[in-house]
């Protein structure tokens, strides 16, 4: 597919963060274009208690190692007490749609007899992405049979008046060394109304072998087909991206050997690479991703030469 060249850690949250709400981590970095010379990377930044809020980092498009500015306050803060997102959130996707920028985010809630619950909310921006307001205080992708604990949208496409969503679905836990880890897989659904997402969806990818989780689906287009980057975890503790291809966005074939990215010998991404998200700029592709401990250091970037037929939904 692509041969990626790493350009290093772009944003070091502990050194470049602003305020106590941005103490460490930059979870699920998600880039969008901000004019011809700027890329905005939204992410979930954690405070000292590990609670994540959504903010952004603006970088130079022609030099993604150069940070231009950082949001001084969250563009989306934690939800009201008792709501599904009252213990933080991570980025799912940001898409330009009817009425403004649509932010699909995954809200977390702590409960007594499970590690957490994680379901998808929707927020809207009418000022170009500097602030967002919740469309509702309840999830747009909530509990349903087969997704009792997790329903996490990570790609949304809006085409011809309809939304197509790809998301992770969880229903149980894997215990490793006596600690619970969420089990999940990837599904998709189409809807014309985000307030009434159908429950009747389609399985895309499930764990295989020693894997117990496969999620964070980021879907793009190439040569008239879909390509998905995802992150997979196994019982040996590996956490690493994979890649799959589909003619229709529903039936997928994995070919992880085409990922074109490997762990570094040392440093911030020497043990884990996860949550890749792509954007195209000036004859090349940029991949923003997290490293060890799921982004505790911040996020980095890799780049690859353009593919002439590659047309991404998020470009």
Rosetta blueprint (number, residue, H / E / L):
1 X L
2 X L
3 X L
4 X L
5 X E
6 X E
7 X E
8 X E
9 X E
10 X E
11 X E
12 X E
13 X H
14 X H
15 X H
16 X H
17 X L
18 X L
19 X L
20 X H
21 X H
22 X H
23 X L
24 X E
25 X E
26 X E
27 X E
28 X E
29 X E
30 X E
31 X E
32 X E
33 X E
34 X L
35 X L
36 X L
37 X L
38 X E
39 X E
40 X E
41 X E
42 X E
43 X E
44 X E
45 X E
46 X E
47 X L
48 X L
49 X L
50 X L
51 X L
52 X E
53 X E
54 X E
55 X E
56 X E
57 X E
58 X E
59 X E
60 X E
61 X L
62 X L
63 X E
64 X E
65 X E
66 X E
67 X E
68 X E
69 X E
70 X E
71 X L
72 X L
73 X L
74 X L
75 X L
76 X E
77 X L
78 X L
79 X L
80 X L
81 X L
82 X L
83 X L
84 X L
85 X L
86 X L
87 X L
88 X L
89 X E
90 X E
91 X E
92 X E
93 X E
94 X E
95 X E
96 X E
97 X E
98 X L
99 X L
100 X E
101 X E
102 X E
103 X E
104 X E
105 X E
106 X E
107 X E
108 X E
109 X E
110 X E
111 X E
112 X L
113 X L
114 X E
115 X E
116 X E
117 X E
118 X E
119 X E
120 X E
121 X E
122 X E
123 X E
124 X E
125 X E
126 X L
127 X L
128 X L
129 X L
130 X L
131 X L
132 X L
133 X E
134 X E
135 X L
136 X L
137 X L
138 X L
139 X L
140 X L
141 X E
142 X L
143 X L
144 X E
145 X L
146 X L
147 X E
148 X L
149 X L
150 X E
151 X E
152 X E
153 X E
154 X E
155 X E
156 X E
157 X E
158 X E
159 X E
160 X L
161 X L
162 X E
163 X E
164 X E
165 X E
166 X E
167 X E
168 X E
169 X E
170 X E
171 X E
172 X E
173 X E
174 X E
175 X E
176 X E
177 X L
178 X L
179 X E
180 X E
181 X E
182 X E
183 X E
184 X E
185 X E
186 X E
187 X E
188 X E
189 X E
190 X E
191 X E
192 X L
193 X L
194 X L
195 X L
196 X L
197 X L
198 X L
199 X L
200 X L
201 X L
202 X E
203 X E
204 X E
205 X E
206 X L
207 X L
208 X L
209 X L
210 X L
211 X E
212 X E
213 X E
214 X E
215 X E
216 X E
217 X E
218 X E
219 X E
220 X E
221 X E
222 X E
223 X L
224 X L
225 X E
226 X E
227 X E
228 X E
229 X E
230 X E
231 X E
232 X E
233 X E
234 X E
235 X L
236 X L
237 X L
238 X L
239 X E
240 X E
241 X E
242 X E
243 X E
244 X E
245 X E
246 X E
247 X L
248 X L
249 X L
250 X L
251 X L
252 X E
253 X E
254 X E
255 X L
256 X H
257 X H
258 X H
259 X L
260 X L
261 X L
262 X L
263 X L
264 X L
265 X L
266 X L
267 X L
268 X L
269 X L
270 X L
271 X L
272 X L
273 X L
274 X E
275 X E
276 X E
277 X E
278 X E
279 X E
280 X E
281 X E
282 X L
283 X L
284 X E
285 X E
286 X E
287 X E
288 X E
289 X E
290 X E
291 X L
292 X H
293 X H
294 X H
295 X H
296 X L
297 X L
298 X E
299 X E
300 X E
301 X E
302 X E
303 X E
304 X E
305 X E
306 X L
307 X L
308 X L
309 X L
310 X E
311 X L
312 X L
313 X L
314 X L
315 X L
